[in-house]
Amino acid sequence: MTSTTPRRARTVRAALGLAGAAALTAGLAACGGDSLEKSGGGGGSTKSGRGSLVIGSASFTESKVLAEIYAGLLKDAGYSTSIKTVDARELYEPALEKGQIDVVPEYAATLAEFLNKKQNGKDAPMVASADPAATVKALRKLAEPRGLKVLDPGRAVDQNAFAVTAEFAKEHQLKTLSDLGRAKVPVKLAAGDECSGRPFCKPGLEKVYGIDVTAIDPLEVGSTQAKQAVKSGKDQMVLTTTTDATLEQFGLVVLKDDKKLQNSDNVLPVVNARKAGSPQVVEVLDKLNKVLTTEDLTTLNKKVDTERLKPADVAERYLKDKGLLGK
């Protein structure tokens, strides 16, 4: 998701204040190149060593689980792995360029726009789109000069989504956002206050779908409070993500983005090309592309967020269930 996003936005995509970002960057740099590798979880492989790799993770559930899955695959292939959690992309992306982190799970459109603005300024024309191939091509063009290698995307996608109550959807015969536009039913939208100016939020809903968004209820995006506001009837629609595992608890259903308002945010690994860009690493991580789906991501998130299982345990069980270990 390239604009206002739920949990991922709060931890990864939200812009840091300049002073805060500078202080954090200085703290990370002061640790030195080796400190990232020495910290973090994960154990060494018992196989003949192919080398040591540091897997980066943002501090939200989905990223943690994906990092554990990457680490599990690489350990099974003979690499010694550790996991380093870094809160913000503003910090872990430079660390990836420097080789302090070797591999990170990423999102195609979001990273493409992050690098686009980093290189060309905050007002640079958008390079990401709803076309996965075009988005990944644009991302690779921006990433390669920075020493980063973008691996192939899989089927799993985590991007903006809009949800209403199942009762509201049934009453107005809604399955898609186009249906809501045609129904001419006014809605109050629970989303971050920045939604009013983001092209993938209120302006896009109005322009692309003709939806009558009467107001923005400025609740934290994807939060319990936002979903509860829709469940109670205070609001009629909430901004969330395609892998939100808690919607069912609130009686909410996602309306399909049938006109592809949202950019293509396919999950993919990004690696430091010098340290982790070998054909062996690419082959190992590509195994996940053949099986991981958006539905899988939702289930994995649910096991951590709702069932309170540890990301490492959830990742290990997934790898075993999908037959990805010992091959």
N, C-alpha and C positions, 0 to 999 in steps of 0.2 A: 504494500500500500504506500502510495507516494505522498500522501498529504496527511490529513488528520487521521491518526490511527489509535486504536486502543492500546493494550499493554505494551506493544512494541514501541509506540510513539512515546509513551511516558518515560521509557528507559533508554531508548536508543535514538529516536529520530528528533525528539524535541531539542531545539537549539539551546546550547548552554550559554549562559551569560558570559561575556568576554572575560571578565575577571575570574569567574569560576573555572572556565575552560583553561585559562592560562595557568591558574594555580594547579589544576589537576595535571596538565601537560608537564609542568615543571616537576611535579612530584613523580610522575612516571619516568621522566628522563633521568631524574636524580637516582633512580633505582639502578640504572645501568642496563646494558643489553642483556645480561645473563639473568637478572633478577626475575623477569617474567617467566623464564623457563624453570627457575628453581621454585617458584611459588606455584600454587594451583594444585588441583587434585589429579587423580589418575595414577596408575602404577606402571611399572616397566613390563615389557613383554618377556615371557619365558623362552621365546624362540630365539634363534640366532639373530642377533641384532642387525637391523637394517639402518639404524640411526635413531635419533631422538627428534620428535616433533611436538610442538606446542600448539594445542587446539584452543582457539579463542572462542569465548562465549560472551554474549551480552547478558544482562542480569534479569531476563524474563524467562518464563518457563520453557517456551518453545525453543529458544536458542540454547538453553542449557541441555535439553533433551537431545537436540541435534548434535551438539558438541560431543555429548557422551556416545552417541551412535557413531560419529566419525572416529572418535578415539577407539571404540570397540572394534571397528572394522580394521583400523590401522594396526592395533595391537595384535589382532588375529593374523595379520599379514607379516608380523615380525618386527614392527616398529615399537620403540619405547615412546609412550605418550604421556603428556600431562595436560591439564586443562587450566586455562587462566581466564577468569571472569573479569571483564572490564565493562563498566556501566554504559559508556557512551561511544557511538561510532566515531565521534570527534577524537577519541583517544585510541581505540583499538585499530582503526584504519591506518594511522601513521605507524603504529607498532607493527602492523602487518607489512608495511612497506620496508621497515628497517630490519625485518627478520627476527624481531623479538617475539612475534607470534607467527606461526607458519601456515595455519589453516583456520578459516572461519566459515560458519554457515551464514549465508547472506540472502538477500532478496533483490532480484534483478533490477526492477524499476527504481526502488528506493536507493540502492547503491549507485546506479547510473546517474540519478539526479544529484546525489551527494557529491560525487566526483565532478559532475558537470559544473555545479556551482562553485566547488573548490577551485576548479581550473579557470572557469570563465566568468565568475562573479554571480552574485545572488539573483541578478535579473537576466541570466542567460536563457535563451529559448530552450524549451523542454526537449530532451532527446529520447525519453522513455515514451512508450505508447502501449496500447492494448495488444499489440502484436508481439508475442514472445520472442520470435526470431530477430525482429528488428531491434527490440530492446536489448537483447543480449549482445548483438553486434555493436550497438552504440556503447554498451558498457565495456566491452573488450577494447574498443578503440581508446577509451579513456583510461582503462586500467593498465594496459600493457606498458605504456611509457613510464609508469610508476613501479614497474617490476612486479606487477601482479598478474596472475594467470586465472582467468575465469573459466571454470569447468562447465560442462554442459548442464543445463537445467533439467529437472525432472518434471513429473506431472503435478507435484504438490505446489499449491499456490496459497499464499496468505495475503489477502488484500482487503481494502475497505469493503464493508457490507452494511446494508441497512435492514433492520428487523422491526417487525410489528408483532402484536399479539396474534396468536392463532385465531382467536375470536374475531379480531378486527379484520384479518385476512379473509375469513369465511364470510363475514357480514358483507364485505365489499367485493368478494370474488377476486381476491388478489393472489397472484403467484409471482408476478414480475413488477419491476418498477414502472414499466410501461402501463401495466394495469392500474397502478395507483394514479398515474398521470391522467389516464382516461376517465377514471372514476370521479375526478374533480373533487376529491375529499381533502379539505385543508388539514395539514398536520403540523403539530409542534414537534420539533426535532431535538432530542437529547443528544448533545454533542459539545465539544469544546467551543468556546466562544470564537476561536479562529475559523470555525467552519463557515461563517458568513462571508469570508473572503477567499476561501480555498476553492479552486475550480472543480475539484472532485467531490465537493460537499454541497452546500446550499446552492451556489450559482449553477453547478452542473445539474443538480436535480431539477432546477427550474428550467434551464435552457434546453437540456437534452431530453428530459422526460415530461416537462410541463407540469411538474408537481408543485402544488401550492404550499410552500413552507411558510407558515405564518409567523414563526418565531423560533429562535434557538434558545433552548434551555441549557445554560452554560455549566453543565455537569461534567466531571472528569470522564473522558471518552472511554466507553466500554466498562465503566465502573458498575458496581452493584447498585449504587444510587441512581445511575442513569437507567439501568434496566428496570429497576423497581418503579421508576417514574412512569415508564411505559406500561408496565404490568398494572399499575394502579389507575391508569387512565389520565393521569396528569399530562403526560405527553403521548403522542401517537406513534412515534418512530424513534429508533435509537441507532446511532452510528456504532458499528462493532467491526469484527473481522470475520473472514470466512472460516477461521479455525477456532472461533470462540466456543469452548466446550460447555459453557454454563447457560446457554440460551434456553434450553429445554426446561431448566429449573424455574425459569420465569415465564414459561408459556409463550416464548417468542419464536418466530420463524423468520428466516431471511427471505427477502424478496429478490429474485434473480436480477442481476445487472445485465439485462438482455441486449442493451445497446452498447455494452462495453465502455461505460463511463470511466471505469477504473483502469489504471495502467497494469501491465502484466508483471506481477510480483512473484514470479516463480522462485522456489527455493533452489539455491545452488551453492556449491563450495567455491570459495575464492582462496587462492594460496599464494604464498610468496614464491615467485617463479624460480628463483635461484635455489631455495632450500627445500621446496616441496612440489616442484613442478615436473618431477620425473614421470615417465610413462607408468611406472609401478604405482605411484601414489594415485595418479589419475584413474588407473584401472580399478584400484581398490575402492575409491570413493564412488566411482560410477556404478558400482553394484547397487547402491541405494536407489539410484534413479529408476531402476527397473521395477521397483516395488512400492516406493513411498508415494502415497496419494494424499490429497487434501483431507480426505476422511480419516486416514491414518493419523495425520497431524492433530486433528481434532480429538481423536481418541487418546493419543499420547498426552496431550495437554490435560485432558479430563482426569487421567490417572494420577497426575501430579497435583492439579489444582483442586480436584474434588475428592479423590480417594486418598490423597496425601501420601502417595508413594514417592520415593526418591528418584530424581531424574536418572541416576546411574542404573538403578534397578529396572526402571521402565525401559530404558534403552537396551539393556542386556536381554530382557525378555523379548523385546521386539525383534532383535537380531536373531535370536534362537528360533522364534516362531516363524520367521520368514526364511529360515535356512541359510542365512548369510554368513555364518561362522563355519570355520573348518573347511573352507573351499579353496 
